[in-house]
């Protein structure tokens, strides 16, 4: 079982375990199978995306996250509990200026019929679509303009989802050990009823939440439009690495 405490910080977002520090940045992304895993030497933390999305939605750029265990607690499977805790704790202004990464030209990553793209935009926007060969999910699309101060009520509560047939495989890998009907939408065969959902299109809304957590690994506020179809953590990581490979793709500026 994992336990974490969130403390004020001034060096970006970083996980702390004893004397070890692990920055929540793309440089330390080691694995994207099923969730995002950060690693530095022997210090490894998995399933960081929901927590990082909550930090972004609350406009928090710096915090120290003391953690016991190797996985961020799943709680209710969404970012909502973390957002509520961060809102309750409040924010303190830093003496340094916050930085924004502005997309200057379009960058796309593809795998088969899946793609993820970042393109120029004045605001930060998410446009996500999915297409599952399951009658209770099928094709869904969702878009949102991402602001600060936890205004994104339309997807912050969307829970993680998966398929019952994959649950045992994940457990054998030491992942999703806290999975239950309370925190995960588990879809079984087509004849079985769908799990009770918070939104009629909760799966695609959760994909948007995951994408926000993935993009947060850049370590900046973002000005640009993210457009994706059937994308996951791995494809988003490929997109981010392709983005930063060429300096002409983006511009860093003060907010």
C-alpha atoms as one frame of an Amber mdcrd trajectory, in Angstrom:
protein
   0.000   0.000   0.000   1.264   3.463  -0.899   0.985   6.675   1.084   1.857
  10.190  -0.013   2.034  13.681   1.458   2.135  16.860  -0.612   4.354  19.632
   0.743   5.314  23.106  -0.490   8.225  23.082  -2.920  10.226  25.438  -5.121
  11.946  23.088  -7.584   9.097  21.986  -9.805   7.096  18.861  -9.057   9.205
  16.093  -7.598   8.667  12.836  -5.759  10.706  12.284  -2.618  11.439   9.028
  -0.828  13.946   9.275   1.995  16.971  11.049   0.547  16.029  10.238  -3.077
  14.409  12.797  -5.375  12.637  12.049  -8.663  11.491  15.026 -10.789   8.135
  14.605 -12.518   9.555  15.309 -15.954   9.763  13.594 -19.308  13.505  12.975
 -18.854  12.687  10.372 -16.203   9.797   8.616 -17.952  10.870   4.966 -18.007
   7.729   3.000 -18.866   4.342   3.774 -20.441   2.706   0.337 -20.352  -0.742
   0.809 -18.756   0.446   3.899 -16.824   3.355   6.344 -16.609   6.322   5.160
 -14.565   9.117   7.527 -13.565  12.532   6.139 -12.615  15.857   7.471 -11.401
  18.392   4.826 -10.397  16.512   2.554  -7.975  13.730   5.048  -7.225  10.612
   4.240  -9.247   7.045   5.598  -9.082   4.180   4.454 -11.310   0.687   5.744
 -12.137   1.634   9.396 -11.784  -0.717  10.783 -14.464  -3.850  11.524 -12.407
  -1.903  13.370  -9.729   0.023  15.394 -12.306  -3.222  16.300 -14.070  -4.609
  17.540 -10.745  -1.577  19.762 -10.204  -2.019  21.230 -13.682  -5.734  21.898
 -13.187  -5.025  23.639  -9.894  -2.269  25.805 -11.380   0.395  24.327  -9.082
   3.846  24.208 -10.659   6.008  23.377  -7.626   5.483  20.815  -4.852   7.361
  18.088  -3.033   5.490  14.782  -3.010   6.713  12.509  -0.228   5.697   8.954
  -1.048   5.963   5.568   0.625   5.488   2.791  -1.889   6.037   2.501  -5.619
   2.663   3.606  -7.011   0.608   6.764  -6.599  -2.663   5.782  -4.836  -5.496
   5.372  -7.345  -8.153   6.633  -4.882 -11.419   6.846  -6.870  -9.686   6.351
 -10.239  -9.937   9.997 -11.292  -8.164  13.258 -10.454 -11.069  14.542  -8.353
  -9.790  13.540  -4.856  -6.377  15.118  -5.535  -7.973  18.283  -6.910 -10.146
  18.609  -3.818  -7.164  18.127  -1.495  -5.098  20.693  -3.383  -7.945  23.202
  -3.365  -8.338  22.743   0.384  -4.599  23.223   0.979  -4.455  26.357  -1.186
  -1.542  27.868  -3.074   1.288  30.239  -2.227   2.864  32.472  -4.902   6.493
  31.801  -5.763   9.140  34.455  -6.175  10.006  33.093  -9.623   7.886  33.576
 -12.750   5.917  30.640 -14.123   6.930  29.551 -17.608   4.779  28.543 -20.549
   5.676  26.266 -23.453   4.006  27.627 -26.590   3.595  25.329 -29.590   4.991
  27.121 -32.652   4.467  24.469 -35.337   2.505  21.240 -35.575   4.098  17.971
 -34.494   2.440  14.573 -34.969   3.218  11.066 -33.716   1.545   8.032 -35.353
   1.230   4.318 -34.769  -1.025   2.522 -37.223  -4.396   4.278 -37.197  -3.619
   6.045 -33.902  -2.174   9.543 -33.739  -1.435  12.381 -31.337  -0.685  15.922
 -32.447   0.280  19.235 -30.876  -0.443  22.360 -32.911  -0.362  26.126 -32.327
  -3.236  27.728 -30.405  -3.629  30.763 -28.154  -5.092  28.601 -25.403  -4.530
  25.064 -24.145  -7.112  22.781 -25.722  -7.694  19.038 -25.720  -9.525  17.199
 -28.504  -9.629  13.452 -27.920 -11.414  10.572 -29.637 -11.396   6.831 -29.035
 -12.790   3.834 -30.910 -13.155   0.501 -29.102 -14.631  -2.664 -30.533 -16.990
  -2.957 -27.587 -20.685  -2.025 -27.814 -20.662  -0.257 -24.443 -17.863   2.100
 -25.550 -17.548   2.302 -29.338 -16.465   5.634 -30.812 -16.466   8.658 -28.511
 -15.052  12.174 -28.753 -14.488  14.961 -26.254 -12.949  18.433 -26.246 -12.141
  20.947 -23.537 -10.303  24.207 -23.030  -8.011  23.652 -20.062  -7.911  26.484
 -17.564  -6.636  27.006 -14.060  -8.436  26.956 -10.726  -9.989  23.506 -11.237
 -12.664  24.709 -13.673 -12.705  21.541 -15.740 -15.608  19.830 -14.023 -16.430
  18.049 -17.266 -13.567  15.561 -17.069 -11.757  15.833 -13.725 -14.047  13.154
 -12.223 -13.736  10.674 -15.097 -12.419   7.349 -13.793  -9.954   4.953 -15.321
 -11.410   2.098 -17.319 -10.363  -1.271 -18.617 -11.495  -4.729 -19.524 -12.087
  -7.564 -17.105  -9.953  -9.894 -19.198  -6.912  -7.651 -18.607  -7.310  -7.345
 -14.832  -5.430 -10.557 -13.917  -2.596  -9.669 -16.296  -2.163  -6.276 -14.657
  -2.156  -7.787 -11.179   0.519 -10.283 -12.208   2.681  -7.314 -13.238   2.147
  -5.657  -9.865  -0.073  -2.959 -11.402  -3.580  -1.758 -10.601  -3.503  -3.640
  -7.298  -6.053  -1.237  -5.845  -8.524  -1.796  -8.662 -12.151  -2.178  -7.613
 -15.622  -1.381  -8.918 -15.445   1.885  -6.972 -12.414   3.253  -8.819 -12.350
   1.496 -12.197 -14.891   1.058 -14.971 -14.478  -2.608 -15.828 -16.096  -3.716
 -19.074 -16.665  -7.422 -19.601 -18.378  -9.213 -22.496 -20.869  -7.507 -24.753
 -23.875  -9.217 -23.125 -23.059  -7.995 -19.618 -24.407  -4.640 -18.432 -22.055
  -1.673 -18.567 -20.685  -0.363 -15.265 -22.502   2.637 -13.808 -20.853   5.738
 -15.239 -20.555   9.347 -14.104 -20.829  10.532 -17.709 -22.300   8.696 -20.682
 -18.889   9.031 -22.359 -16.703   8.617 -19.285 -13.999   6.540 -21.069 -13.051
   9.277 -23.545 -13.177  11.912 -20.809 -10.725   9.831 -18.812  -8.499   9.586
 -21.889  -8.448  13.397 -21.933  -7.500  13.426 -18.247  -4.710  10.909 -18.878
  -3.455  13.028 -21.778  -3.284  16.081 -19.516  -1.193  14.088 -17.044   1.074
  12.936 -19.872   1.565  16.464 -21.220   2.320  17.721 -17.707   5.629  15.861
 -17.910   6.911  18.748 -20.043   7.135  20.709 -16.789   5.498  23.858 -18.159
   2.090  25.430 -18.593   1.097  24.817 -22.212  -0.274  27.023 -24.989  -1.345
  24.790 -27.853  -3.953  22.353 -29.071  -3.609  18.639 -28.411  -5.554  16.471
 -30.868  -5.523  12.683 -30.593  -7.301   9.574 -31.815  -6.844   6.213 -30.082
  -3.723   7.523 -28.332  -2.275   6.293 -25.058   0.629   7.012 -22.720   3.225
   5.546 -25.091   2.130   7.540 -28.129   1.926  10.726 -26.059   5.474  10.160
 -24.827   6.607   9.712 -28.431   4.868  12.977 -29.332   6.525  14.917 -26.518
   9.987  13.603 -27.377   9.420  14.496 -31.017   8.277  17.972 -29.969  11.357
  18.835 -27.922  13.758  17.298 -30.445  13.630  20.464 -32.569  13.775  23.862
 -30.884  11.749  25.451 -33.680   8.689  23.459 -32.584   8.136  25.451 -29.407
   8.948  28.621 -27.529   9.421  29.101 -23.787   7.989  32.336 -22.419   6.973
  33.904 -19.137   3.305  33.809 -18.181
